[in-house]
């Protein structure tokens, strides 16, 4: 994904600078803050008072007042002191103003009782041990005592440095203080923020991808600083010098966010940072300008990056959630500042929440697709259900124990995103599947169109491989595999997986490609873009789910020459798998299983691959970033001389597997008819079309 990051960083037009005062406008100031920071003009660690700051950095202190609207009510004493040239007194008056501001009373929580209790995660931070995406390392300190803010961790991963510079550490320390009352945590916040701000000079005033100045880090920092600033300013822990340093640094953060922001999902995050400063520090001259800009930009961005069915255009559950969180946070900022957002904005927010609710697995986890982690969404959906008064979301999130049953469902289709969720019901043991027939997506994509994930009885059975990591040792081993078709439940042709597809769609999937009825769900799509494949080939896949019973998957390969094909089915790592007669493969869990039965019992060669890295990576699974483990990939392979059609019955069962027979009893260019027989029950004749959903039909003949 490095190329995608570079596109965002360097190809986005730069906005116009809005009238703040910066280093370049103060003679000698940039030079004063330049250099390698091997030495500071004072002992920065002992700098605590307004006098200390002004003595060490007079120009920096004056910069604060140049960026404030001193005509604002409540700042009269500050203005008078500035006019008199008494910057120390002005600094004291300014901090008094913030101690009594309405914003502080809105943000602050009760001061905890003093104790010596500890929190392990916060103790690690106090000892300079920072954990980023499950990777921990001690951050080196330079000769001058400053942390090395460019440290890339034990795996030399720039992602580590970026995420460290977001200062989620500040929020962890603040929460630890609220929990324990231990003063070492807020004391370290003071030291930590002061360290970063002094180390950040000079602000470069350019678009950057450095550890300290990149848009995602800039916005995260101000959002993490804000609660620390207001909750600690009237305590002995956050020193006046550090409070003023924060106020001096905020205009640099807003300048970056206003002038060098990206587009898409990054934009929503960056505008939230800008809105956070504008709404929580309205004393800056340009706060109203920033707020107006964020409103216009966020509404425009929502129209650009959210499809009419409510799905964010990256089509990646994890980043849909990120975008939703930022849109939702912006709504809260607007509410706090009494700004009315257009109906479109709030209606789209509700649609985005609904997508998370109805795609959620019965066990409460969201989709694991593209660059997602397997994220637990149940509690946040319950909270959203309360906020939006949606009893149907509560019903889904509670597996039907609370709320009101949705009018639609239990299966859902998102025609713009091209995603079909099939379910038997909303209970904890329900059948659940995800079938991808949409566009490639605008970011964080995998080459995995036609992928199918399956869960049942509260257990994941057929899975997506996950994202593994973006950089570092894990990425070096598995990133190419994660992006490829080889980590998904797809067909590989002559060893080649899919290439990139269309990023966006201008139209929803036509209704002839899907159908949902009370008895069954149907969807179909095709892919003909295979990476470096000689000649032409097309993979068409139709999925037919008989509610409460089983899935029928029909694959058709059309080709201009003989091919070697491999059909991949990847199992969850907790699932044991065994081969049975006639090409049947089944899980063997104590509870929650799936049997794969090929129709017609063709002469398949079957391999089970687990934890392989040579000659190519296969049989690995990543549930979370930087976590990975072996899983079993069942690979059906055969030589194909011309066009070929294959059918599979995916039969879920709790513990004891029934005998299942599947046969293709009829086919033509438009559809395949599959008979599925289960002794003791009867048989189903299932008509599975490729071209027109109106031909999708089933008939059950009881025994």
C-alpha positions as CSV (number, residue, x, y, z in Angstrom):
1,X,0.0,0.0,0.0
2,X,3.0,2.3,0.0
3,X,2.1,3.6,-3.5
4,X,-1.3,4.6,-2.3
5,X,0.1,6.5,0.5
6,X,2.5,8.4,-1.8
7,X,-0.4,9.3,-4.1
8,X,-2.3,10.9,-1.2
9,X,0.8,12.7,0.0
10,X,2.0,14.2,-3.2
11,X,-0.7,14.5,-5.8
12,X,-3.4,16.3,-3.7
13,X,-3.6,20.1,-4.5
14,X,-2.4,22.4,-1.8
15,X,-5.0,24.8,-0.3
16,X,-4.5,28.5,0.2
17,X,-2.8,29.6,3.4
18,X,-5.0,31.5,5.8
19,X,-3.6,34.4,7.8
20,X,-1.7,32.9,10.7
21,X,1.7,33.9,11.8
22,X,4.5,31.4,11.3
23,X,8.3,31.1,11.6
24,X,9.0,32.6,8.2
25,X,7.2,35.8,9.3
26,X,9.4,36.3,12.4
27,X,13.0,37.2,11.5
28,X,15.5,34.7,12.9
29,X,12.9,32.5,14.5
30,X,13.2,29.6,12.1
31,X,16.9,29.6,12.5
32,X,16.6,29.7,16.3
33,X,14.5,26.5,16.2
34,X,16.6,24.8,13.5
35,X,19.4,22.3,13.9
36,X,19.8,18.8,15.1
37,X,18.6,19.4,18.7
38,X,21.7,18.1,20.2
39,X,21.5,20.9,22.7
40,X,18.8,23.3,23.9
41,X,19.4,26.9,25.1
42,X,18.1,25.9,28.5
43,X,17.4,22.6,30.3
44,X,14.1,22.0,28.7
45,X,13.2,19.3,31.3
46,X,13.2,21.8,34.1
47,X,11.3,24.5,32.2
48,X,7.9,24.8,34.0
49,X,6.9,28.4,34.5
50,X,5.7,31.1,32.1
51,X,8.9,33.0,33.0
52,X,11.0,29.9,32.1
53,X,9.4,29.6,28.7
54,X,9.7,33.3,27.9
55,X,13.3,33.5,29.0
56,X,14.2,30.5,26.8
57,X,12.0,31.2,23.8
58,X,10.7,34.8,23.8
59,X,9.8,34.7,20.1
60,X,7.9,31.5,20.5
61,X,5.9,32.9,23.4
62,X,5.0,36.1,21.4
63,X,3.8,33.9,18.6
64,X,1.0,32.6,20.7
65,X,-0.5,36.1,21.1
66,X,0.0,37.0,17.4
67,X,-2.4,34.1,16.5
68,X,-5.1,34.9,19.1
69,X,-8.1,37.1,18.7
70,X,-7.4,39.5,21.5
71,X,-10.6,41.4,20.9
72,X,-12.6,38.3,22.2
73,X,-14.6,38.7,25.4
74,X,-12.6,37.6,28.4
75,X,-9.2,38.4,26.9
76,X,-9.1,42.1,27.9
77,X,-6.3,41.6,30.5
78,X,-4.3,39.5,28.0
79,X,-4.6,42.2,25.4
80,X,-3.5,44.9,27.8
81,X,-0.5,43.0,28.9
82,X,0.5,42.3,25.3
83,X,0.1,46.0,24.5
84,X,2.3,46.8,27.5
85,X,4.9,44.3,26.2
86,X,4.6,42.2,29.3
87,X,4.5,38.7,27.8
88,X,4.9,36.9,31.1
89,X,1.9,38.6,32.6
90,X,0.0,38.0,29.3
91,X,0.8,34.3,29.6
92,X,-0.5,34.1,33.1
93,X,-3.7,36.0,32.2
94,X,-4.2,33.7,29.3
95,X,-3.9,30.5,31.3
96,X,-6.3,32.0,33.9
97,X,-8.8,32.6,31.1
98,X,-8.6,28.9,30.0
99,X,-9.0,27.7,33.6
100,X,-12.3,29.5,33.7
101,X,-13.4,28.8,30.1
102,X,-16.7,27.1,29.2
103,X,-14.9,24.5,27.1
104,X,-12.9,23.3,30.1
105,X,-16.1,22.7,32.1
106,X,-17.5,20.8,29.1
107,X,-14.5,18.6,28.8
108,X,-13.1,18.0,32.3
109,X,-13.8,15.0,34.4
110,X,-13.5,14.8,38.2
111,X,-10.0,14.8,39.6
112,X,-9.2,11.4,41.0
113,X,-8.2,10.7,44.6
114,X,-4.4,10.5,45.0
115,X,-3.0,7.0,45.2
116,X,0.1,5.0,44.2
117,X,-1.9,2.4,42.2
118,X,-0.5,1.6,38.8
119,X,-1.5,0.5,35.3
120,X,0.9,-1.7,33.4
121,X,0.4,-0.1,30.0
122,X,0.9,3.4,31.4
123,X,4.0,2.3,33.4
124,X,5.6,1.1,30.1
125,X,5.1,4.5,28.6
126,X,6.6,6.2,31.6
127,X,9.6,4.0,31.0
128,X,9.8,4.9,27.3
129,X,8.5,1.5,26.2
130,X,6.0,2.1,23.5
131,X,3.7,-0.6,22.0
132,X,2.5,0.0,18.5
133,X,0.3,-2.6,16.8
134,X,1.5,-5.3,19.3
135,X,5.2,-4.4,18.7
136,X,7.0,-3.0,21.8
137,X,10.3,-1.2,21.9
138,X,12.1,1.2,24.2
139,X,12.4,4.6,22.5
140,X,16.1,5.8,22.6
141,X,16.8,9.1,24.2
142,X,19.2,11.6,22.5
143,X,22.1,13.3,24.2
144,X,19.9,16.3,25.1
145,X,17.3,14.0,26.8
146,X,14.7,14.2,24.1
147,X,13.1,11.0,22.8
148,X,14.0,10.0,19.3
149,X,10.7,10.7,17.7
150,X,11.9,9.2,14.4
151,X,12.6,5.8,15.9
152,X,11.1,3.1,13.7
153,X,11.0,0.3,16.2
154,X,12.6,-3.2,16.3
155,X,11.5,-4.0,12.7
156,X,12.6,-0.7,11.2
157,X,9.0,0.1,10.3
158,X,8.0,3.7,9.6
159,X,4.5,2.8,10.6
160,X,5.8,2.4,14.2
161,X,7.2,6.0,14.1
162,X,4.1,7.4,12.6
163,X,1.8,5.8,15.1
164,X,4.0,6.9,18.0
165,X,3.8,10.5,16.9
166,X,0.0,10.3,17.1
167,X,0.2,10.5,20.9
168,X,-2.4,7.9,21.8
169,X,0.1,7.4,24.6
170,X,-1.2,10.7,26.1
171,X,-4.7,9.4,26.2
172,X,-3.5,6.1,27.8
173,X,-1.6,8.1,30.5
174,X,-4.6,10.3,31.1
175,X,-7.0,7.4,31.5
176,X,-4.5,5.7,33.9
177,X,-4.5,8.9,36.0
178,X,-8.3,8.9,36.1
179,X,-8.3,5.3,37.1
180,X,-5.6,5.4,39.8
181,X,-4.9,9.0,40.7
182,X,-1.2,8.2,40.5
183,X,0.6,11.5,39.7
184,X,3.4,9.9,37.8
185,X,1.1,9.5,34.8
186,X,0.1,13.2,34.3
187,X,3.6,14.3,35.2
188,X,4.8,12.2,32.3
189,X,2.2,13.7,30.0
190,X,3.8,17.1,30.8
191,X,7.3,15.8,30.1
192,X,6.2,13.9,27.0
193,X,4.3,16.7,25.2
194,X,6.9,19.3,26.1
195,X,9.5,17.0,24.7
196,X,7.6,16.5,21.4
197,X,6.9,20.2,20.8
198,X,10.4,21.4,21.4
199,X,11.7,18.5,19.2
200,X,9.3,19.4,16.4
201,X,10.9,22.8,15.7
202,X,11.0,24.2,13.1
203,X,7.6,23.5,11.7
204,X,8.4,22.7,8.1
205,X,5.3,24.4,6.5
206,X,5.3,21.8,3.7
207,X,3.5,18.6,2.9
208,X,5.4,15.8,4.7
209,X,5.5,12.1,5.2
210,X,8.0,12.3,8.1
211,X,7.3,10.7,11.4
212,X,6.4,14.0,13.1
213,X,4.5,15.9,10.3
214,X,2.1,13.8,8.4
215,X,-1.6,14.5,8.3
216,X,-2.8,11.5,10.2
217,X,-0.4,12.1,13.0
218,X,-1.1,15.8,13.1
219,X,-4.8,15.3,13.5
220,X,-4.5,12.5,16.1
221,X,-2.1,14.6,18.2
222,X,-4.4,17.5,18.7
223,X,-7.3,15.2,19.5
224,X,-5.2,13.5,22.1
225,X,-3.8,16.7,23.5
226,X,-7.2,18.3,24.0
227,X,-8.5,16.3,26.9
228,X,-5.1,16.5,28.6
229,X,-4.9,20.2,28.2
230,X,-8.3,20.9,29.8
231,X,-8.2,18.2,32.4
232,X,-4.7,18.9,33.7
233,X,-4.4,22.7,33.4
234,X,-5.7,23.4,36.9
235,X,-3.5,20.8,38.5
236,X,0.1,20.9,39.4
237,X,0.9,18.3,36.8
238,X,0.7,20.1,33.5
239,X,3.0,23.0,33.9
240,X,2.2,26.5,32.6
241,X,5.2,26.3,30.3
242,X,3.8,23.1,28.7
243,X,0.3,24.6,28.5
244,X,1.7,27.6,26.6
245,X,3.8,25.4,24.4
246,X,0.6,23.5,23.4
247,X,-1.1,26.8,22.5
248,X,2.0,27.8,20.5
249,X,1.9,24.5,18.5
250,X,-1.8,24.3,17.7
251,X,-1.7,27.0,14.9
252,X,1.1,24.9,13.2
253,X,-1.1,21.8,13.4
254,X,-4.1,23.7,12.0
255,X,-2.0,25.2,9.2
256,X,-0.9,21.7,8.2
257,X,-4.4,20.3,8.3
258,X,-5.9,23.3,6.4
259,X,-3.3,23.5,3.7
260,X,-1.9,20.0,3.2
261,X,-4.7,17.6,3.9
262,X,-5.4,14.6,1.7
263,X,-8.7,13.3,0.3
264,X,-10.9,10.3,1.0
265,X,-10.7,8.6,4.4
266,X,-7.6,10.6,5.4
267,X,-9.6,13.8,4.8
268,X,-12.2,12.9,7.3
269,X,-9.6,12.3,10.0
270,X,-7.7,15.5,9.2
271,X,-10.8,17.7,9.2
272,X,-11.7,16.3,12.6
273,X,-8.4,17.5,13.9
274,X,-8.9,20.9,12.4
275,X,-12.5,21.0,13.8
276,X,-11.2,19.9,17.2
277,X,-8.9,22.9,17.5
278,X,-11.5,25.3,16.0
279,X,-14.2,24.2,18.4
280,X,-12.1,23.7,21.6
281,X,-9.8,26.8,21.2
282,X,-12.1,29.3,19.5
283,X,-9.8,32.1,20.7
284,X,-7.6,31.7,17.7
285,X,-8.1,34.4,15.0
286,X,-9.1,31.9,12.3
287,X,-11.1,29.4,14.3
288,X,-14.3,30.5,12.6
289,X,-12.6,30.2,9.2
290,X,-11.3,26.7,10.1
291,X,-14.8,25.6,11.3
292,X,-16.5,26.8,8.1
293,X,-13.9,25.1,6.0
294,X,-14.3,21.8,7.8
295,X,-18.1,21.8,7.4
296,X,-17.9,22.5,3.7
297,X,-15.1,20.0,3.2
298,X,-16.7,17.2,5.3
299,X,-20.1,17.4,3.6
300,X,-18.4,17.4,0.2
301,X,-16.2,14.5,1.2
302,X,-19.1,12.5,2.5
303,X,-20.8,12.9,-0.9
304,X,-17.6,11.8,-2.7
305,X,-16.5,8.8,-0.5
306,X,-19.8,7.2,0.6
307,X,-21.9,5.3,-1.9
308,X,-25.7,5.9,-1.9
309,X,-26.2,2.6,0.0
310,X,-24.1,3.9,2.9
311,X,-20.8,2.1,2.3
312,X,-17.5,3.9,2.2
313,X,-15.9,3.6,-1.2
314,X,-12.7,1.8,0.0
315,X,-15.1,-1.2,0.6
316,X,-13.0,-2.2,3.6
317,X,-14.9,-2.7,6.9
318,X,-12.1,-1.4,9.1
319,X,-11.8,1.8,7.1
320,X,-15.5,2.2,6.8
321,X,-15.5,2.2,10.6
322,X,-12.7,4.8,10.7
323,X,-14.6,7.1,8.3
324,X,-17.8,6.6,10.2
325,X,-16.0,7.4,13.5
326,X,-14.7,10.6,12.0
327,X,-18.0,11.7,10.5
328,X,-19.7,10.9,13.8
329,X,-17.1,12.9,15.8
330,X,-17.6,15.8,13.5
331,X,-21.3,15.7,14.1
332,X,-20.6,15.9,17.8
333,X,-18.3,18.9,17.3
334,X,-21.0,20.7,15.2
335,X,-23.5,20.0,17.9
336,X,-21.2,21.4,20.6
337,X,-20.8,24.6,18.5
338,X,-24.6,24.8,17.7
339,X,-24.0,24.3,14.0
340,X,-26.7,22.6,12.0
341,X,-25.5,20.0,9.5
342,X,-27.6,19.3,6.4
343,X,-30.1,16.4,6.6
344,X,-27.9,14.6,4.0
345,X,-25.1,14.4,6.5
346,X,-27.0,12.8,9.3
347,X,-29.0,10.5,7.0
348,X,-25.8,9.2,5.5
349,X,-24.3,8.7,9.0
350,X,-27.3,6.5,9.8
351,X,-26.9,4.5,6.6
352,X,-23.2,4.0,7.5
353,X,-24.1,2.7,11.0
354,X,-26.8,0.4,9.5
355,X,-24.1,-1.2,7.2
356,X,-22.0,-2.0,10.2
357,X,-25.0,-3.5,12.0
358,X,-26.3,-5.7,9.2
359,X,-22.9,-7.0,8.0
360,X,-21.9,-8.0,11.6
361,X,-21.5,-11.7,12.1
362,X,-23.7,-13.4,14.7
363,X,-20.7,-13.5,17.1
364,X,-20.5,-9.6,17.1
365,X,-17.5,-9.2,14.9
366,X,-17.5,-7.2,11.7
367,X,-16.3,-8.2,8.2
368,X,-12.7,-9.3,7.8
369,X,-12.2,-8.0,4.2
370,X,-9.5,-6.2,2.3
371,X,-7.2,-4.4,4.8
372,X,-9.4,-5.0,7.8
373,X,-8.9,-6.6,11.2
374,X,-11.5,-8.8,12.7
375,X,-13.0,-6.1,14.9
376,X,-15.7,-6.5,17.6
377,X,-18.6,-4.2,16.7
378,X,-21.4,-5.4,18.9
379,X,-21.1,-2.9,21.7
380,X,-20.7,0.1,19.5
381,X,-23.7,-1.0,17.4
382,X,-25.8,-1.2,20.7
383,X,-24.6,2.3,21.6
384,X,-25.5,3.7,18.1
385,X,-28.9,2.0,18.3
386,X,-29.6,4.0,21.5
387,X,-28.4,7.3,19.9
388,X,-30.3,6.8,16.7
389,X,-33.3,5.1,18.3
390,X,-32.9,2.1,16.1
391,X,-34.5,-0.9,17.8
392,X,-33.7,-3.1,14.7
393,X,-30.0,-2.5,15.2
394,X,-30.3,-3.5,18.8
395,X,-32.2,-6.7,17.8
396,X,-29.3,-7.6,15.4
397,X,-26.6,-6.7,18.0
398,X,-28.3,-8.7,20.7
399,X,-29.0,-11.8,18.6
400,X,-32.7,-11.1,18.9
401,X,-32.9,-10.8,22.7
402,X,-33.7,-7.1,22.7
403,X,-35.1,-4.5,20.3
404,X,-37.4,-5.1,17.4
405,X,-36.9,-7.5,14.5
406,X,-35.8,-5.7,11.3
407,X,-38.5,-5.4,8.7
408,X,-35.9,-6.4,6.1
409,X,-33.6,-9.3,6.2
410,X,-32.2,-11.5,7.6
411,X,-30.2,-11.3,4.4
412,X,-29.0,-7.9,2.9
413,X,-27.5,-6.7,-0.3
414,X,-25.5,-3.5,-0.9
415,X,-25.8,-3.0,-4.6
416,X,-23.3,-0.1,-4.8
417,X,-20.7,-1.8,-2.7
418,X,-21.5,-5.2,-4.4
419,X,-21.6,-7.1,-1.1
420,X,-24.2,-9.7,-0.2
421,X,-24.7,-10.9,3.4
422,X,-26.7,-14.1,3.7
423,X,-28.1,-15.2,7.0
424,X,-30.5,-17.9,8.2
425,X,-31.8,-15.6,11.1
426,X,-30.4,-13.2,13.7
427,X,-29.6,-15.8,16.4
428,X,-26.2,-16.6,17.8
429,X,-25.9,-19.9,15.9
430,X,-27.2,-18.5,12.6
431,X,-25.7,-19.3,9.2
432,X,-23.8,-16.2,7.8
433,X,-21.9,-15.6,4.6
434,X,-20.3,-12.6,2.8
435,X,-20.0,-12.7,-1.0
436,X,-18.0,-9.9,-2.8
437,X,-19.2,-9.0,-6.3
438,X,-18.5,-5.2,-6.3
439,X,-15.8,-2.9,-7.6
440,X,-12.2,-3.1,-6.4
441,X,-12.4,-0.1,-4.1
442,X,-10.7,3.2,-3.8
443,X,-8.1,2.1,-1.2
444,X,-6.8,-0.8,1.0
445,X,-7.9,-3.3,-1.6
446,X,-7.1,-7.0,-2.1
447,X,-7.4,-8.8,-5.4
448,X,-10.4,-10.9,-4.2
449,X,-13.6,-10.3,-6.2
450,X,-15.9,-13.3,-5.9
451,X,-14.5,-14.2,-2.5
452,X,-16.9,-16.0,-0.1
453,X,-16.6,-16.2,3.7
454,X,-18.8,-18.5,5.7
455,X,-19.7,-18.8,9.5
456,X,-22.2,-20.9,11.4
457,X,-23.0,-22.0,14.9
458,X,-20.9,-19.0,16.3
459,X,-17.8,-20.2,14.5
460,X,-15.8,-18.8,11.5
461,X,-15.4,-21.6,8.9
462,X,-14.2,-20.3,5.6
463,X,-12.2,-17.1,5.9
464,X,-10.4,-14.3,4.3
465,X,-6.6,-14.3,4.9
466,X,-6.6,-10.8,6.6
467,X,-4.1,-7.9,6.2
468,X,-1.0,-9.1,8.2
469,X,1.0,-5.8,8.2
470,X,1.9,-2.9,5.9
471,X,5.6,-2.6,6.7
472,X,8.2,-4.4,8.7
473,X,9.2,-8.1,9.0
474,X,5.6,-9.4,9.0
475,X,4.9,-7.4,5.9
476,X,8.0,-8.6,4.2
477,X,6.9,-12.2,4.7
478,X,3.2,-11.9,4.1
479,X,2.1,-8.6,2.5
480,X,2.1,-9.9,-1.0
481,X,0.1,-12.9,0.0
482,X,-2.4,-10.8,1.9
483,X,-3.1,-8.7,-1.2
484,X,-3.3,-11.6,-3.6
485,X,-6.1,-13.9,-4.6
486,X,-4.1,-16.8,-3.1
487,X,-5.2,-15.8,0.5
488,X,-8.9,-15.8,-0.5
489,X,-11.5,-18.4,-1.5
490,X,-11.2,-18.0,-5.2
491,X,-10.0,-19.8,-8.3
492,X,-6.3,-19.5,-9.5
493,X,-5.7,-19.9,-13.2
494,X,-2.3,-21.1,-14.4
495,X,-0.9,-20.0,-11.0
496,X,-2.2,-16.5,-11.6
497,X,-4.6,-14.5,-9.3
498,X,-6.7,-11.5,-10.1
499,X,-5.2,-8.1,-10.9
500,X,-6.7,-4.8,-9.9
501,X,-10.2,-4.2,-11.0
502,X,-12.3,-1.0,-11.4
503,X,-11.8,1.3,-8.3
504,X,-15.2,2.9,-8.4
505,X,-18.6,2.2,-9.9
506,X,-21.0,4.8,-11.2
507,X,-24.0,2.5,-11.0
508,X,-25.3,-0.1,-8.6
509,X,-25.2,-3.8,-9.5
510,X,-28.2,-4.5,-11.7
511,X,-31.0,-6.5,-10.2
512,X,-30.4,-9.3,-12.7
513,X,-27.2,-10.1,-10.7
514,X,-28.9,-10.7,-7.3
515,X,-32.1,-11.8,-5.7
516,X,-33.3,-12.2,-2.1
517,X,-36.5,-14.0,-1.3
518,X,-37.9,-15.6,1.9
519,X,-36.6,-19.0,0.9
520,X,-33.2,-18.2,-0.7
521,X,-30.5,-15.6,-1.7
522,X,-28.8,-15.5,-5.1
523,X,-25.9,-13.4,-6.5
524,X,-23.6,-13.7,-9.4
525,X,-20.6,-11.9,-11.0
526,X,-17.6,-12.4,-13.2
527,X,-13.9,-11.5,-13.3
528,X,-11.7,-11.5,-16.4
529,X,-8.6,-9.5,-15.1
530,X,-5.9,-11.9,-14.1
531,X,-2.4,-10.7,-13.4
532,X,0.1,-11.6,-16.2
533,X,-2.1,-14.4,-17.5
534,X,-1.4,-15.4,-21.1
535,X,-4.5,-15.3,-23.3
536,X,-8.0,-14.7,-22.1
537,X,-10.0,-16.4,-19.3
538,X,-13.0,-15.5,-17.2
539,X,-14.2,-16.8,-13.9
540,X,-17.9,-16.5,-13.2
541,X,-19.3,-17.4,-9.8
542,X,-22.9,-17.7,-8.6
543,X,-23.8,-18.3,-5.0
544,X,-27.2,-19.7,-4.0
545,X,-28.0,-19.8,-0.3
546,X,-31.1,-21.9,0.7
547,X,-32.1,-20.3,4.0
548,X,-31.4,-22.4,7.0
549,X,-30.0,-25.2,4.9
550,X,-26.8,-24.8,2.8
551,X,-25.0,-22.9,0.1
552,X,-24.6,-24.0,-3.6
553,X,-21.6,-22.3,-5.3
554,X,-21.3,-22.7,-9.1
555,X,-18.0,-21.7,-10.8
556,X,-17.6,-21.4,-14.6
557,X,-14.3,-20.9,-16.3
558,X,-14.3,-19.8,-20.0
559,X,-10.9,-19.9,-21.6
560,X,-9.2,-19.6,-25.0
561,X,-6.7,-22.4,-24.2
562,X,-6.0,-25.3,-21.8
563,X,-5.5,-24.3,-18.2
564,X,-4.4,-25.5,-14.8
565,X,-6.9,-24.4,-12.3
566,X,-6.9,-24.4,-8.5
567,X,-10.0,-23.8,-6.3
568,X,-9.0,-22.5,-2.9
569,X,-11.0,-22.9,0.3
570,X,-9.3,-21.4,3.4
571,X,-10.4,-22.6,6.8
572,X,-10.2,-20.7,10.1
573,X,-7.1,-21.7,12.1
574,X,-9.2,-23.2,14.9
575,X,-10.8,-25.7,12.5
576,X,-9.5,-29.2,11.9
577,X,-10.1,-30.5,8.4
578,X,-10.2,-34.0,6.9
579,X,-10.7,-35.4,3.4
580,X,-13.5,-38.0,2.9
581,X,-14.6,-40.1,0.0
582,X,-15.4,-38.6,-3.5
583,X,-13.5,-35.3,-3.0
584,X,-15.6,-34.3,0.1
585,X,-13.7,-32.2,2.6
586,X,-15.2,-31.5,6.1
587,X,-14.3,-29.8,9.3
588,X,-14.2,-31.9,12.4
589,X,-14.9,-29.4,15.3
590,X,-16.7,-30.3,18.4
591,X,-19.4,-27.8,17.5
592,X,-19.9,-25.7,14.3
593,X,-18.8,-27.4,11.1
594,X,-18.9,-27.2,7.3
595,X,-18.8,-29.9,4.7
596,X,-17.6,-29.1,1.1
597,X,-19.1,-31.5,-1.4
598,X,-18.1,-31.1,-5.1
599,X,-20.9,-31.9,-7.5
600,X,-20.5,-34.8,-9.9
601,X,-17.4,-36.0,-8.1
602,X,-14.9,-34.9,-10.8
603,X,-11.3,-36.2,-10.7
604,X,-9.9,-33.6,-8.4
605,X,-6.4,-33.6,-7.0
606,X,-6.7,-32.4,-3.4
607,X,-3.9,-30.8,-1.3
608,X,-4.0,-29.5,2.2
609,X,-1.5,-26.7,2.7
610,X,-0.8,-25.1,6.1
611,X,1.8,-22.6,7.1
612,X,3.8,-22.8,3.8
613,X,6.3,-20.1,2.8
614,X,8.1,-21.9,-0.1
615,X,7.9,-22.1,-3.0
616,X,5.0,-19.7,-2.4
617,X,3.2,-18.4,0.7
618,X,0.0,-20.3,1.4
619,X,-2.1,-21.3,4.4
620,X,-1.7,-18.3,6.7
621,X,-4.3,-16.1,8.5
622,X,-4.1,-12.7,10.2
623,X,-7.0,-11.7,12.5
624,X,-5.3,-8.5,13.6
625,X,-2.4,-6.3,12.3
626,X,1.0,-7.9,13.1
627,X,-0.7,-11.1,14.2
628,X,-0.6,-14.2,12.1
629,X,-0.9,-18.0,12.4
630,X,-1.1,-21.0,10.1
631,X,-4.5,-22.1,8.7
632,X,-5.5,-24.9,6.4
633,X,-6.0,-24.2,2.7
634,X,-7.8,-26.9,0.8
635,X,-6.8,-26.8,-2.8
636,X,-8.7,-28.6,-5.5
637,X,-6.8,-28.7,-8.8
638,X,-7.2,-30.1,-12.2
639,X,-6.2,-29.6,-15.8
640,X,-8.8,-27.9,-17.9
641,X,-8.7,-28.4,-21.7
642,X,-11.6,-26.0,-22.5
643,X,-14.4,-24.3,-20.7
644,X,-15.4,-25.9,-17.4
645,X,-18.2,-25.7,-14.9
646,X,-18.0,-26.8,-11.2
647,X,-20.5,-26.8,-8.4
648,X,-20.0,-27.1,-4.7
649,X,-22.3,-27.6,-1.8
650,X,-21.3,-26.0,1.4
651,X,-23.3,-27.7,4.1
652,X,-23.1,-26.4,7.7
653,X,-23.8,-28.7,10.6
654,X,-23.5,-28.6,14.3
655,X,-21.6,-31.8,15.2
656,X,-22.6,-34.8,13.2
657,X,-22.2,-34.6,9.4
658,X,-25.0,-35.9,7.3
659,X,-24.4,-37.6,4.0
660,X,-24.7,-35.1,1.2
661,X,-24.6,-35.8,-2.5
662,X,-24.4,-33.1,-5.2
663,X,-24.9,-33.6,-8.9
664,X,-25.1,-31.3,-11.9
665,X,-28.2,-32.6,-13.6
666,X,-28.5,-30.0,-16.4
667,X,-26.6,-27.0,-17.7
668,X,-26.4,-24.6,-20.6
669,X,-24.7,-21.3,-21.3
670,X,-27.1,-19.4,-19.0
671,X,-27.5,-21.6,-15.9
672,X,-26.6,-24.8,-14.0
673,X,-29.1,-27.1,-12.3
674,X,-27.8,-28.8,-9.2
675,X,-29.5,-31.6,-7.3
676,X,-28.6,-31.8,-3.6
677,X,-29.6,-35.0,-1.8
678,X,-29.6,-35.6,1.9
679,X,-30.7,-39.0,3.0
680,X,-33.6,-38.9,5.5
681,X,-34.7,-35.5,4.2
682,X,-35.1,-35.6,0.5
683,X,-33.5,-33.6,-2.3
684,X,-33.4,-30.0,-3.6
685,X,-33.3,-29.1,-7.3
686,X,-31.5,-25.7,-7.5
687,X,-31.4,-23.6,-10.7
688,X,-28.4,-21.4,-10.5
689,X,-28.2,-18.8,-13.4
690,X,-25.2,-16.8,-14.4
691,X,-26.9,-14.1,-16.4
692,X,-30.4,-13.4,-15.0
693,X,-31.6,-13.6,-11.4
694,X,-35.1,-14.2,-12.5
695,X,-34.0,-17.8,-13.4
696,X,-32.9,-18.5,-9.8
697,X,-35.2,-21.1,-8.4
698,X,-35.4,-24.1,-6.1
699,X,-37.7,-27.0,-5.4
700,X,-37.6,-29.4,-2.4
701,X,-38.8,-32.9,-2.8
702,X,-39.1,-34.5,0.6
703,X,-38.2,-38.2,1.0
